[in-house]
Amino acid sequence: MYKSCQSELASKRQRELEQGLLQLMLKRNYEDISVSELCDHLQIPRKAFYRYFSSKDGALYALIDHTLADFFEIPTAPGKARGTALGDLDLYFVFWYENRSLLDALNRSSLSGILVERANSFALHEGHLPRQFKKLSPNIQGLAMAFSVCGLMSMILHWHRGGFQIVPDEMAKIAKSLLAAPLLPL
């Protein structure tokens, strides 16, 4: 798939390759892009690509995974409270609005489902569990994360496909109300 880089320079180069793939995906369908074309676009030899990735899919997964990881590295914006449901949701919607080029590229190639899968896997395996989920058994944690992450990512994708007609803080309020609302009508 993709290699974990040991140096800052290697990480930077890997991210450049991922961004090159994103640039091409914004113009063409993913299936129509070859590793050779990506390397030509970035003016690097093919063997440089294979230092970081075992395949084109590995580069795509790295692009998605590293974007997901970026969310946990952003500083809290002034006036936004990290660690509260509304604050975290607001940051999440702002983050995806700012990363809409990835959403555009994935949607263009009908690959949005991979984002949902990777987001769910990332949340479970990287230890980004909400406090209330940590009290649950590991099996139930997985179910709770799948329910939450898949729901949130589906909202993000629906919001994106609708042209971001609602501002991020309103989306956060909607998501928070849905997470606390009963599932069945009374």
Secondary structure, DSSP 4 states (H G I P E B T S, - for coil): -BPPPSSHHHHHHHHHHHHHHHHHHTTS-GGG--HHHHHHHHT--HHHHHTTBSSHHHHHHHHHHHHHHHHTTSPPPTT--TTSHHHHHHHHHHHHHHTHHHHHHHHHTT-HHHHHHHHHHHHHHTT---HHHHTS-HHHHHHHHHHHHHHHHHHHHHHHHTTS-S-HHHHHHHHHHHHHS-SS--
